């Protein structure tokens, strides 16, 4: 990620953290670790998708040729390292409903409960 883009993301996150209406800030960034944006994250999730499944989905959704996917992967840390440093791993190898349930469970456990605790002085 370009240094100016990183600076803008960090500034935006800092601004959002100071707004009382902010419930959560979600960064969807393939280069989160490599760009050191992970340093501004309270919790990191790794969405675990099998390599063949991931390539097929990207090829279908973005219409990228196989070579483009491989080229982009060279700029990223290994998936095993990203999985290792993540606080939560979401399995995205089955049905969309299974993945959605995991995300909802995460949201309830870490976002909704935290909000309730802060609102009622349990933090």
C-alpha positions in Angstrom: 0.0 0.0 0.0 1.3 3.4 -0.9 2.6 5.4 2.1 0.1 8.3 1.5 -2.8 5.8 1.5 -1.6 4.4 4.8 -1.4 7.9 6.3 -5.0 8.6 5.1 -6.3 5.3 6.5 -4.6 6.0 9.9 -6.0 9.5 10.0 -9.5 8.3 9.2 -9.4 5.6 11.8 -8.1 8.1 14.4 -11.0 10.5 13.5 -13.6 7.7 13.7 -12.3 6.5 17.1 -13.2 9.9 18.5 -16.7 9.9 17.2 -19.3 8.8 19.8 -21.4 7.1 17.1 -18.6 4.7 16.0 -19.4 1.2 17.0 -16.6 -0.5 15.1 -14.1 0.2 12.4 -13.5 -2.6 9.9 -10.4 -2.6 7.6 -10.5 -5.1 4.7 -6.9 -5.0 3.6 -4.9 -7.9 2.0 -1.7 -6.0 3.0 -2.8 -5.2 6.6 0.3 -6.9 8.1 2.8 -5.8 5.4 1.7 -2.1 5.7 1.8 -2.1 9.5 -1.8 -1.1 9.6 -2.2 -4.0 12.0 -0.7 -1.7 14.6 -3.9 0.3 14.7 -6.2 -2.7 15.1 -7.7 -3.9 18.3 -8.6 -7.3 16.9 -7.6 -9.0 13.7 -9.5 -11.6 11.8 -8.1 -14.0 9.2 -10.6 -15.3 6.6 -9.3 -18.7 5.8 -10.1 -19.9 2.3 -8.5 -22.8 0.5 -6.1 -21.7 -2.2 -8.0 -23.2 -5.1 -11.3 -21.9 -3.7 -9.9 -18.4 -3.3 -8.3 -18.3 -6.8 -11.6 -19.5 -8.3 -13.6 -16.8 -6.5 -11.2 -14.0 -7.4 -11.0 -15.1 -11.0 -14.8 -15.2 -11.2 -15.5 -12.0 -9.3 -12.7 -9.8 -10.6 -12.1 -11.5 -13.9 -8.3 -11.5 -13.2 -6.1 -14.0 -15.1 -4.3 -16.5 -13.0 -1.0 -14.7 -13.5 -2.4 -11.6 -11.8 -3.3 -13.5 -8.7 0.1 -15.0 -8.4 1.8 -11.6 -9.0 -0.2 -10.0 -6.2 0.5 -12.9 -3.8 4.2 -12.2 -4.1 3.7 -8.9 -2.2 1.9 -10.6 0.7 3.1 -12.3 3.8 2.5 -16.0 3.9 -1.0 -17.1 4.7 0.2 -19.3 7.5 1.9 -16.2 9.2 -1.3 -14.2 8.8 -3.3 -17.0 10.3 -0.9 -17.3 13.2 -1.0 -13.6 14.2 -4.8 -13.3 13.8 -6.9 -13.1 16.9 -9.8 -14.9 15.2 -9.9 -17.2 12.2 -13.1 -17.3 10.1 -13.4 -20.5 8.0 -14.6 -19.5 4.5 -14.4 -22.9 2.8 -17.9 -24.1 3.1 -21.2 -22.3 2.5 -21.8 -18.6 2.6 -24.3 -19.1 5.5 -21.6 -20.9 7.5 -19.2 -18.0 7.1 -21.9 -15.4 7.9 -22.7 -17.3 11.1 -19.1 -17.1 12.2 -19.0 -13.4 11.4 -22.2 -12.8 13.3 -20.9 -14.8 16.3 -17.7 -12.8 16.3 -19.7 -9.5 16.1 -21.9 -10.5 19.0 -19.0 -11.7 21.2 -16.6 -8.8 20.6 -18.6 -5.8 19.5 -22.1 -6.1 20.9 -21.0 -7.4 24.3 -18.3 -4.7 24.5 -20.8 -2.0 23.7 -23.2 -3.3 26.4 -20.4 -3.4 29.0 -19.2 0.1 28.3 -22.7 1.4 28.3 -23.5 -0.1 31.7 -20.1 0.4 33.3 -18.8 -3.2 33.1 -15.6 -2.6 31.3 
